[in-house]
Amino acid sequence: MAMDASATSAARLDAALRAIGPGEITENVVERHVAPLFSRHKLAYGERIYLANHSLGRPLDATEDDVREGLGLWYADLGGAWDAWSCEIAAFRARLALLLDAPRDDCVVPKSSAGQGLRAVLNAHDGVPRVVATRGEFDSLDVILREYAQRGRIDLAMVEPRADGRFDTADIVAAIGARADLTVVSDVMFGTGQRLSDLPDIVAATHRAGGKALIDVYHALGVLPLDIAALDADFAVGGSYKYLRGGPGACFLYVHPRHLDGGLRTLDTGWFAKAAPFTYERPDPPQYAPGGDGWMESTPPVLPFYQARAGQLFTLGIGVARLRSYSLACQRRLVAMLGAEGVRAQGGTEDRGAFVVVTHPRAVALADALRNEGAVADARGPHLRLCPDILTTEAELERATALLAPLVKAERAA
């Protein structure tokens, strides 16, 4: 039902993506077939250079159409819109299952934030679980973990980075030791872009210690090929805000089928988790839906599912492997351009995510200065983050380099 309703925007996307063909993506191909899909953004954003795609992804033209569709159902059908809205929720989960290479669609449980997914997992534990995490986790998870620890809800062990700022698998495995109820780690570290090496070893060590592993895939989904089933992770959290171009609110929790079918439950529940929510029956104790539906909560926000649709279709249509190849090539060019100007940058290698990092003690000031010159990037601590995406042109990389290099040299001189 939802797919029929969305035929217009989906058909336009499909036609454009089919025109690209199966070959290598070049800047000429992007200019002809991809850039027109983002004309509304281009018109509004002007000539500024956008290198914060690792933060908030650029929306497609179809996104506005899709959101209007969801609103239109509300205007036209009021409460009757739930039939179509429910179909769109199911489609959202199915597309994410494809991107994650999840074994079943219902492994994907819609959430409004990655933090909401983490809380659901923490609240599936009785007693005071021992949790191992790293200092490199994003604030939305880090704040929750430290608050739970402060209140005595979890026993938290935090793994520190080594002197070079990188996290080492051996340190995480050592912290897990003989007992860990939950390990929380990122596939790609949000601050530095480091891909956590040997992630399967961390999952395996957690299982040997009798625990479960939760992977934050926010900085991997859509830019790195993922196979969550092969990884054997128990849980994963992520969302559409960044590389899936779906904006805020369209997030998820992945739950492995062994837990869905094994009776694991969370306190974070609600009437949408009931076996038949719209019958309004109240058996005691409550009867929950099978599988991932039983991990739903109360009434979900609906428009984020429409908001996320175009970005999901775009990513699936082009293919994550091709997006990764294009991203690496752009990163390597930017690193080389900066290097030629005496600015050391890291990126463009398989052990990193989708953005380039320039490490500098005044990275925040550099980001502010770049923004004032019309190039938008950001900084996390001493790490200036620069993320080209499929829309970034060679000319924009050259302009960004020409702007950044003298700023770095001026900071050195100061």
C-alpha positions, 0 to 999 in steps of 0.5 A: 500500500505504501509503495503504491502511494509513493510511486511518484517519488520512488519512480523518479528516483528509480529512473534517475538511478537506472540512468546512471547504469552499473558502471563507475560513478564519475563526476560527470555522471553525478552532474548529469544524473545525481545532482538534479535529484538535489536541486532544492538543496542547491537552490537554497544553499547557494555556493557554499561548500558543504563538508559536514555530510558526516553530521547532517546528510543533504536531503533529496528533492523527493524528501519533501514530496514524501513528507507531504504524502504522509501529511496528506494521508492525515488531512484526508483520512485522519485516523484511517491514515494508520493503515498506510502509515503502518505500511510505510513503517514496515517499508522503512524496516525492510529497507534498513534490513537490506542495508544492514544485511539483517536476516529478517525485517522485524529485527529492525525496531524503529526508534526516534534516536540511537540513545532510545535503542541503547536504553531499551537494551539496558532496560532488558537487563535485570540487576546491575549489568556489567557494561564495557564501552569506550571513551570514543562513543558518541555523546548520545550513548556516552551520556546515557551510559554514564548517567546509568552508572552514576545512578548505580543502574550499571557497572561501567568499565570505560576503555581509554584510547592509546597515546595516538588517540586510537582504540585498540581491540586488545584493550577492549577484549582485556576490559571484557575479561571473564565477565561482561553483560554488555559491550557497547562499541562503534564500528566507526568512531565519530570523532576521529573516523577510526574504524574499529579493527577486528570487530568480530573479535570483540563480539566473540570475546563478549559472547565468551564472557557470557554477554551481548554486544551492541554495535553503533553503526551510525557512522557506517550505515550507508557508507560502508558495506555491513553484514550485521548477521555475519558479525553475529552482533546481538544489537545495533543502533543507528539512524538516518541523520547522516549518510542515509539523508533522512534527517532526525528522528528516523532511527532504529534498534537491531535485535538478533533473531535469537533474542527475538525468538528467545523471549528477551524483553525490555521494560521500554515497551508500550501499546504498539508492542501488543499482539493486537494494539488496535483491538484495545484488549487488555489481557493480564499480563499483556500479550506481546507481538512476536519478534521485533514487533514486541520491542515497539513502544508507544505511538511512534512518530510517523513523518520520520518514516516518510522523511527517511524514504528517499535517502534509503531508496537512493542509497540502495539504488546506487549501492553502498559499495559504489558510494564507498568507492566514490567516497574513498576517492574523494577523501584521497584527493582531499588528503593529497591536496592538503598534503601538497599545501603542508597540511597533514590529514588522515582519510581515504584508507580502508581503516577509516570511515567517510570523513577526513580528519585534520588534527589541530589543537584549535580545530574548533577555531579552524571550523569557525573560520572555514564557515565564515569563508563559505566552507562548512565543516566541524570539529570534535575536540582537536579533530577538524572533520571534512566529509566530501560526499557524492555531490562534492566536486573537484573544484569544491575540494580545491577551494576548500584546500585553498581556504584551509591551508592558510588558516592552518599556517596562520594558526601555526605562526600564532 
